[in-house]
Amino acid sequence: MFGHSLYGDQKYGTRGRGKQICLWAYELGLIHPITKEKLTFSILPEKTGSWKILD
């Protein structure tokens, strides 16, 4: 979406200037190549550094 930069984006954004980009995959899923079982992993980041914005 236009006008919604990533937090910490040094090139295109203005939010969080001077900080690291905060990218996080909350949930990842895949199909195991041998067992064909669907595997899903999810976790939230610790609220330290740039992630303090989650407070």
KOLVO-945937 format. One record per atom (N, C-alpha, C): residue in three letters; residue number from 0; atom name; x, y, z. Coordinates in steps of 0.001 Angstrom, whole numbers, plus 500000, padded with zeros to 6 digits. Example, Ala and Ser with C-alpha at 12.3 -4.5 7.8 and 13.67 -1.06 7.14 Angstrom:
BEGIN
<rec><res>ALA</res><n>0</n><atom>N</atom><px>513190</px><py>494310</py><pz>507800</pz></rec>
<rec><res>ALA</res><n>0</n><atom>CA</atom><px>512300</px><py>495500</py><pz>507800</pz></rec>
<rec><res>ALA</res><n>0</n><atom>C</atom><px>513200</px><py>496700</py><pz>507800</pz></rec>
<rec><res>SER</res><n>1</n><atom>N</atom><px>512850</px><py>497750</py><pz>507080</pz></rec>
<rec><res>SER</res><n>1</n><atom>CA</atom><px>513670</px><py>498940</py><pz>507140</pz></rec>
<rec><res>SER</res><n>1</n><atom>C</atom><px>512900</px><py>500030</py><pz>507870</pz></rec>
***
This chain:
BEGIN
<rec><res>MET</res><n>0</n><atom>N</atom><px>500830</px><py>498822</py><pz>500000</pz></rec>
<rec><res>MET</res><n>0</n><atom>CA</atom><px>500000</px><py>500000</py><pz>500000</pz></rec>
<rec><res>MET</res><n>0</n><atom>C</atom><px>500871</px><py>501236</py><pz>500000</pz></rec>
<rec><res>PHE</res><n>1</n><atom>N</atom><px>500491</px><py>502207</py><pz>499271</pz></rec>
<rec><res>PHE</res><n>1</n><atom>CA</atom><px>501242</px><py>503450</py><pz>499213</pz></rec>
<rec><res>PHE</res><n>1</n><atom>C</atom><px>500999</px><py>504288</py><pz>500461</pz></rec>
<rec><res>GLY</res><n>2</n><atom>N</atom><px>502044</px><py>505004</py><pz>500902</pz></rec>
<rec><res>GLY</res><n>2</n><atom>CA</atom><px>501907</px><py>505884</py><pz>502042</pz></rec>
<rec><res>GLY</res><n>2</n><atom>C</atom><px>502051</px><py>505194</py><pz>503382</pz></rec>
<rec><res>HIS</res><n>3</n><atom>N</atom><px>502394</px><py>503915</py><pz>503375</pz></rec>
<rec><res>HIS</res><n>3</n><atom>CA</atom><px>502543</px><py>503165</py><pz>504621</pz></rec>
<rec><res>HIS</res><n>3</n><atom>C</atom><px>503895</px><py>502473</py><pz>504610</pz></rec>
<rec><res>SER</res><n>4</n><atom>N</atom><px>504926</px><py>503212</py><pz>505008</pz></rec>
<rec><res>SER</res><n>4</n><atom>CA</atom><px>506273</px><py>502646</py><pz>504997</pz></rec>
<rec><res>SER</res><n>4</n><atom>C</atom><px>506462</px><py>501678</py><pz>506158</pz></rec>
<rec><res>LEU</res><n>5</n><atom>N</atom><px>507512</px><py>500885</py><pz>506071</pz></rec>
<rec><res>LEU</res><n>5</n><atom>CA</atom><px>507873</px><py>499991</py><pz>507156</pz></rec>
<rec><res>LEU</res><n>5</n><atom>C</atom><px>508518</px><py>500799</py><pz>508267</pz></rec>
<rec><res>TYR</res><n>6</n><atom>N</atom><px>508298</px><py>500418</py><pz>509517</pz></rec>
<rec><res>TYR</res><n>6</n><atom>CA</atom><px>508911</px><py>501104</py><pz>510637</pz></rec>
<rec><res>TYR</res><n>6</n><atom>C</atom><px>510426</px><py>500950</py><pz>510516</pz></rec>
<rec><res>GLY</res><n>7</n><atom>N</atom><px>511141</px><py>502064</py><pz>510537</pz></rec>
<rec><res>GLY</res><n>7</n><atom>CA</atom><px>512592</px><py>502045</py><pz>510441</pz></rec>
<rec><res>GLY</res><n>7</n><atom>C</atom><px>513128</px><py>502066</py><pz>509027</pz></rec>
<rec><res>ASP</res><n>8</n><atom>N</atom><px>512274</px><py>502187</py><pz>508023</pz></rec>
<rec><res>ASP</res><n>8</n><atom>CA</atom><px>512710</px><py>502216</py><pz>506626</pz></rec>
<rec><res>ASP</res><n>8</n><atom>C</atom><px>513495</px><py>503498</py><pz>506371</pz></rec>
<rec><res>GLN</res><n>9</n><atom>N</atom><px>514789</px><py>503364</py><pz>506155</pz></rec>
<rec><res>GLN</res><n>9</n><atom>CA</atom><px>515663</px><py>504523</py><pz>505966</pz></rec>
<rec><res>GLN</res><n>9</n><atom>C</atom><px>515517</px><py>505162</py><pz>504584</pz></rec>
<rec><res>LYS</res><n>10</n><atom>N</atom><px>515070</px><py>504412</py><pz>503606</pz></rec>
<rec><res>LYS</res><n>10</n><atom>CA</atom><px>515011</px><py>504927</py><pz>502234</pz></rec>
<rec><res>LYS</res><n>10</n><atom>C</atom><px>513668</px><py>505570</py><pz>501905</pz></rec>
<rec><res>TYR</res><n>11</n><atom>N</atom><px>512565</px><py>504929</py><pz>502233</pz></rec>
<rec><res>TYR</res><n>11</n><atom>CA</atom><px>511257</px><py>505398</py><pz>501804</pz></rec>
<rec><res>TYR</res><n>11</n><atom>C</atom><px>510370</px><py>505915</py><pz>502928</pz></rec>
<rec><res>GLY</res><n>12</n><atom>N</atom><px>510749</px><py>505664</py><pz>504164</pz></rec>
<rec><res>GLY</res><n>12</n><atom>CA</atom><px>509859</px><py>506022</py><pz>505258</pz></rec>
<rec><res>GLY</res><n>12</n><atom>C</atom><px>510378</px><py>507142</py><pz>506129</pz></rec>
<rec><res>THR</res><n>13</n><atom>N</atom><px>509509</px><py>507608</py><pz>507018</pz></rec>
<rec><res>THR</res><n>13</n><atom>CA</atom><px>509902</px><py>508640</py><pz>507973</pz></rec>
<rec><res>THR</res><n>13</n><atom>C</atom><px>509698</px><py>508151</py><pz>509399</pz></rec>
<rec><res>ARG</res><n>14</n><atom>N</atom><px>508993</px><py>507080</py><pz>509594</pz></rec>
<rec><res>ARG</res><n>14</n><atom>CA</atom><px>508746</px><py>506549</py><pz>510936</pz></rec>
<rec><res>ARG</res><n>14</n><atom>C</atom><px>509963</px><py>505767</py><pz>511415</pz></rec>
<rec><res>GLY</res><n>15</n><atom>N</atom><px>510388</px><py>506009</py><pz>512646</pz></rec>
<rec><res>GLY</res><n>15</n><atom>CA</atom><px>511482</px><py>505259</py><pz>513226</pz></rec>
<rec><res>GLY</res><n>15</n><atom>C</atom><px>512824</px><py>505536</py><pz>512577</pz></rec>
<rec><res>ARG</res><n>16</n><atom>N</atom><px>513027</px><py>506763</py><pz>512113</pz></rec>
<rec><res>ARG</res><n>16</n><atom>CA</atom><px>514290</px><py>507098</py><pz>511438</pz></rec>
<rec><res>ARG</res><n>16</n><atom>C</atom><px>515467</px><py>506803</py><pz>512360</pz></rec>
<rec><res>GLY</res><n>17</n><atom>N</atom><px>516519</px><py>506171</py><pz>511813</pz></rec>
<rec><res>GLY</res><n>17</n><atom>CA</atom><px>517698</px><py>505828</py><pz>512579</pz></rec>
<rec><res>GLY</res><n>17</n><atom>C</atom><px>517593</px><py>504495</py><pz>513290</pz></rec>
<rec><res>LYS</res><n>18</n><atom>N</atom><px>516517</px><py>503780</py><pz>513065</pz></rec>
<rec><res>LYS</res><n>18</n><atom>CA</atom><px>516327</px><py>502480</py><pz>513708</pz></rec>
<rec><res>LYS</res><n>18</n><atom>C</atom><px>516345</px><py>501390</py><pz>512649</pz></rec>
<rec><res>GLN</res><n>19</n><atom>N</atom><px>516339</px><py>500150</py><pz>513090</pz></rec>
<rec><res>GLN</res><n>19</n><atom>CA</atom><px>516294</px><py>499028</py><pz>512163</pz></rec>
<rec><res>GLN</res><n>19</n><atom>C</atom><px>514868</px><py>498779</py><pz>511711</pz></rec>
<rec><res>ILE</res><n>20</n><atom>N</atom><px>514737</px><py>498202</py><pz>510516</pz></rec>
<rec><res>ILE</res><n>20</n><atom>CA</atom><px>513412</px><py>497835</py><pz>510020</pz></rec>
<rec><res>ILE</res><n>20</n><atom>C</atom><px>512855</px><py>496708</py><pz>510886</pz></rec>
<rec><res>CYS</res><n>21</n><atom>N</atom><px>511602</px><py>496834</py><pz>511253</pz></rec>
<rec><res>CYS</res><n>21</n><atom>CA</atom><px>510952</px><py>495819</py><pz>512092</pz></rec>
<rec><res>CYS</res><n>21</n><atom>C</atom><px>510108</px><py>494896</py><pz>511229</pz></rec>
<rec><res>LEU</res><n>22</n><atom>N</atom><px>510709</px><py>493843</py><pz>510752</pz></rec>
<rec><res>LEU</res><n>22</n><atom>CA</atom><px>509972</px><py>492827</py><pz>510003</pz></rec>
<rec><res>LEU</res><n>22</n><atom>C</atom><px>509914</px><py>491566</py><pz>510845</pz></rec>
<rec><res>TRP</res><n>23</n><atom>N</atom><px>508764</px><py>490938</py><pz>510881</pz></rec>
<rec><res>TRP</res><n>23</n><atom>CA</atom><px>508616</px><py>489720</py><pz>511667</pz></rec>
<rec><res>TRP</res><n>23</n><atom>C</atom><px>507529</px><py>488874</py><pz>511041</pz></rec>
<rec><res>ALA</res><n>24</n><atom>N</atom><px>507820</px><py>487614</py><pz>510853</pz></rec>
<rec><res>ALA</res><n>24</n><atom>CA</atom><px>506802</px><py>486678</py><pz>510388</pz></rec>
<rec><res>ALA</res><n>24</n><atom>C</atom><px>506177</px><py>486066</py><pz>511629</pz></rec>
<rec><res>TYR</res><n>25</n><atom>N</atom><px>504991</px><py>486493</py><pz>511981</pz></rec>
<rec><res>TYR</res><n>25</n><atom>CA</atom><px>504291</px><py>485981</py><pz>513163</pz></rec>
<rec><res>TYR</res><n>25</n><atom>C</atom><px>504060</px><py>484480</py><pz>513035</pz></rec>
<rec><res>GLU</res><n>26</n><atom>N</atom><px>503740</px><py>484050</py><pz>511814</pz></rec>
<rec><res>GLU</res><n>26</n><atom>CA</atom><px>503430</px><py>482645</py><pz>511617</pz></rec>
<rec><res>GLU</res><n>26</n><atom>C</atom><px>503971</px><py>482171</py><pz>510274</pz></rec>
<rec><res>LEU</res><n>27</n><atom>N</atom><px>504611</px><py>481019</py><pz>510293</pz></rec>
<rec><res>LEU</res><n>27</n><atom>CA</atom><px>505104</px><py>480393</py><pz>509069</pz></rec>
<rec><res>LEU</res><n>27</n><atom>C</atom><px>504512</px><py>478993</py><pz>508982</pz></rec>
<rec><res>GLY</res><n>28</n><atom>N</atom><px>504133</px><py>478608</py><pz>507799</pz></rec>
<rec><res>GLY</res><n>28</n><atom>CA</atom><px>503574</px><py>477274</py><pz>507603</pz></rec>
<rec><res>GLY</res><n>28</n><atom>C</atom><px>504173</px><py>476626</py><pz>506368</pz></rec>
<rec><res>LEU</res><n>29</n><atom>N</atom><px>504289</px><py>475312</py><pz>506418</pz></rec>
<rec><res>LEU</res><n>29</n><atom>CA</atom><px>504804</px><py>474580</py><pz>505267</pz></rec>
<rec><res>LEU</res><n>29</n><atom>C</atom><px>504311</px><py>473136</py><pz>505329</pz></rec>
<rec><res>ILE</res><n>30</n><atom>N</atom><px>504427</px><py>472477</py><pz>504201</pz></rec>
<rec><res>ILE</res><n>30</n><atom>CA</atom><px>504098</px><py>471055</py><pz>504111</pz></rec>
<rec><res>ILE</res><n>30</n><atom>C</atom><px>505417</px><py>470295</py><pz>504115</pz></rec>
<rec><res>HIS</res><n>31</n><atom>N</atom><px>505552</px><py>469348</py><pz>505045</pz></rec>
<rec><res>HIS</res><n>31</n><atom>CA</atom><px>506779</px><py>468559</py><pz>505132</pz></rec>
<rec><res>HIS</res><n>31</n><atom>C</atom><px>506942</px><py>467768</py><pz>503835</pz></rec>
<rec><res>PRO</res><n>32</n><atom>N</atom><px>508124</px><py>467820</py><pz>503212</pz></rec>
<rec><res>PRO</res><n>32</n><atom>CA</atom><px>508295</px><py>467184</py><pz>501900</pz></rec>
<rec><res>PRO</res><n>32</n><atom>C</atom><px>508178</px><py>465666</py><pz>501893</pz></rec>
<rec><res>ILE</res><n>33</n><atom>N</atom><px>508398</px><py>465011</py><pz>503035</pz></rec>
<rec><res>ILE</res><n>33</n><atom>CA</atom><px>508329</px><py>463544</py><pz>503067</pz></rec>
<rec><res>ILE</res><n>33</n><atom>C</atom><px>507014</px><py>463062</py><pz>503663</pz></rec>
<rec><res>THR</res><n>34</n><atom>N</atom><px>506658</px><py>463574</py><pz>504839</pz></rec>
<rec><res>THR</res><n>34</n><atom>CA</atom><px>505455</px><py>463088</py><pz>505523</pz></rec>
<rec><res>THR</res><n>34</n><atom>C</atom><px>504180</px><py>463766</py><pz>505034</pz></rec>
<rec><res>LYS</res><n>35</n><atom>N</atom><px>504321</px><py>464860</py><pz>504318</pz></rec>
<rec><res>LYS</res><n>35</n><atom>CA</atom><px>503189</px><py>465672</py><pz>503802</pz></rec>
<rec><res>LYS</res><n>35</n><atom>C</atom><px>502367</px><py>466289</py><pz>504937</pz></rec>
<rec><res>GLU</res><n>36</n><atom>N</atom><px>502921</px><py>466269</py><pz>506158</pz></rec>
<rec><res>GLU</res><n>36</n><atom>CA</atom><px>502247</px><py>466868</py><pz>507308</pz></rec>
<rec><res>GLU</res><n>36</n><atom>C</atom><px>502357</px><py>468392</py><pz>507222</pz></rec>
<rec><res>LYS</res><n>37</n><atom>N</atom><px>501268</px><py>469083</py><pz>507546</pz></rec>
<rec><res>LYS</res><n>37</n><atom>CA</atom><px>501289</px><py>470538</py><pz>507574</pz></rec>
<rec><res>LYS</res><n>37</n><atom>C</atom><px>501914</px><py>470985</py><pz>508891</pz></rec>
<rec><res>LEU</res><n>38</n><atom>N</atom><px>502970</px><py>471773</py><pz>508815</pz></rec>
<rec><res>LEU</res><n>38</n><atom>CA</atom><px>503661</px><py>472281</py><pz>509987</pz></rec>
<rec><res>LEU</res><n>38</n><atom>C</atom><px>503448</px><py>473786</py><pz>510076</pz></rec>
<rec><res>THR</res><n>39</n><atom>N</atom><px>503114</px><py>474273</py><pz>511260</pz></rec>
<rec><res>THR</res><n>39</n><atom>CA</atom><px>502891</px><py>475698</py><pz>511479</pz></rec>
<rec><res>THR</res><n>39</n><atom>C</atom><px>503674</px><py>476120</py><pz>512713</pz></rec>
<rec><res>PHE</res><n>40</n><atom>N</atom><px>504398</px><py>477229</py><pz>512575</pz></rec>
<rec><res>PHE</res><n>40</n><atom>CA</atom><px>505193</px><py>477769</py><pz>513661</pz></rec>
<rec><res>PHE</res><n>40</n><atom>C</atom><px>504776</px><py>479217</py><pz>513878</pz></rec>
<rec><res>SER</res><n>41</n><atom>N</atom><px>504576</px><py>479612</py><pz>515140</pz></rec>
<rec><res>SER</res><n>41</n><atom>CA</atom><px>504223</px><py>481009</py><pz>515413</pz></rec>
<rec><res>SER</res><n>41</n><atom>C</atom><px>504885</px><py>481461</py><pz>516707</pz></rec>
<rec><res>ILE</res><n>42</n><atom>N</atom><px>505296</px><py>482741</py><pz>516720</pz></rec>
<rec><res>ILE</res><n>42</n><atom>CA</atom><px>505947</px><py>483334</py><pz>517881</pz></rec>
<rec><res>ILE</res><n>42</n><atom>C</atom><px>505938</px><py>484855</py><pz>517720</pz></rec>
<rec><res>LEU</res><n>43</n><atom>N</atom><px>505881</px><py>485556</py><pz>518830</pz></rec>
<rec><res>LEU</res><n>43</n><atom>CA</atom><px>505984</px><py>487015</py><pz>518821</pz></rec>
<rec><res>LEU</res><n>43</n><atom>C</atom><px>507402</px><py>487410</py><pz>519229</pz></rec>
<rec><res>PRO</res><n>44</n><atom>N</atom><px>507906</px><py>488539</py><pz>518735</pz></rec>
<rec><res>PRO</res><n>44</n><atom>CA</atom><px>509248</px><py>488971</py><pz>519123</pz></rec>
<rec><res>PRO</res><n>44</n><atom>C</atom><px>509273</px><py>489482</py><pz>520564</pz></rec>
<rec><res>GLU</res><n>45</n><atom>N</atom><px>510452</px><py>489412</py><pz>521200</pz></rec>
<rec><res>GLU</res><n>45</n><atom>CA</atom><px>510606</px><py>490005</py><pz>522520</pz></rec>
<rec><res>GLU</res><n>45</n><atom>C</atom><px>510526</px><py>491522</py><pz>522378</pz></rec>
<rec><res>LYS</res><n>46</n><atom>N</atom><px>509953</px><py>492175</py><pz>523356</pz></rec>
<rec><res>LYS</res><n>46</n><atom>CA</atom><px>509749</px><py>493625</py><pz>523287</pz></rec>
<rec><res>LYS</res><n>46</n><atom>C</atom><px>511005</px><py>494370</py><pz>523732</pz></rec>
<rec><res>THR</res><n>47</n><atom>N</atom><px>512082</px><py>494219</py><pz>522937</pz></rec>
<rec><res>THR</res><n>47</n><atom>CA</atom><px>513331</px><py>494920</py><pz>523187</pz></rec>
<rec><res>THR</res><n>47</n><atom>C</atom><px>513749</px><py>495636</py><pz>521918</pz></rec>
<rec><res>GLY</res><n>48</n><atom>N</atom><px>514638</px><py>496610</py><pz>522045</pz></rec>
<rec><res>GLY</res><n>48</n><atom>CA</atom><px>515120</px><py>497338</py><pz>520872</pz></rec>
<rec><res>GLY</res><n>48</n><atom>C</atom><px>513969</px><py>497999</py><pz>520135</pz></rec>
<rec><res>SER</res><n>49</n><atom>N</atom><px>513955</px><py>497850</py><pz>518828</pz></rec>
<rec><res>SER</res><n>49</n><atom>CA</atom><px>512901</px><py>498446</py><pz>517995</pz></rec>
<rec><res>SER</res><n>49</n><atom>C</atom><px>511530</px><py>497860</py><pz>518281</pz></rec>
<rec><res>TRP</res><n>50</n><atom>N</atom><px>511484</px><py>496661</py><pz>518863</pz></rec>
<rec><res>TRP</res><n>50</n><atom>CA</atom><px>510201</px><py>495998</py><pz>519146</pz></rec>
<rec><res>TRP</res><n>50</n><atom>C</atom><px>509474</px><py>496595</py><pz>520338</pz></rec>
<rec><res>LYS</res><n>51</n><atom>N</atom><px>510073</px><py>497566</py><pz>521029</pz></rec>
<rec><res>LYS</res><n>51</n><atom>CA</atom><px>509397</px><py>498215</py><pz>522156</pz></rec>
<rec><res>LYS</res><n>51</n><atom>C</atom><px>508140</px><py>498960</py><pz>521702</pz></rec>
<rec><res>ILE</res><n>52</n><atom>N</atom><px>508021</px><py>499192</py><pz>520389</pz></rec>
<rec><res>ILE</res><n>52</n><atom>CA</atom><px>506829</px><py>499882</py><pz>519881</pz></rec>
<rec><res>ILE</res><n>52</n><atom>C</atom><px>505571</px><py>499048</py><pz>520086</pz></rec>
<rec><res>LEU</res><n>53</n><atom>N</atom><px>505724</px><py>497751</py><pz>520404</pz></rec>
<rec><res>LEU</res><n>53</n><atom>CA</atom><px>504565</px><py>496878</py><pz>520611</pz></rec>
<rec><res>LEU</res><n>53</n><atom>C</atom><px>503912</px><py>497095</py><pz>521971</pz></rec>
<rec><res>ASP</res><n>54</n><atom>N</atom><px>504598</px><py>497821</py><pz>522883</pz></rec>
<rec><res>ASP</res><n>54</n><atom>CA</atom><px>504023</px><py>498083</py><pz>524209</pz></rec>
<rec><res>ASP</res><n>54</n><atom>C</atom><px>502817</px><py>498974</py><pz>524127</pz></rec>
***
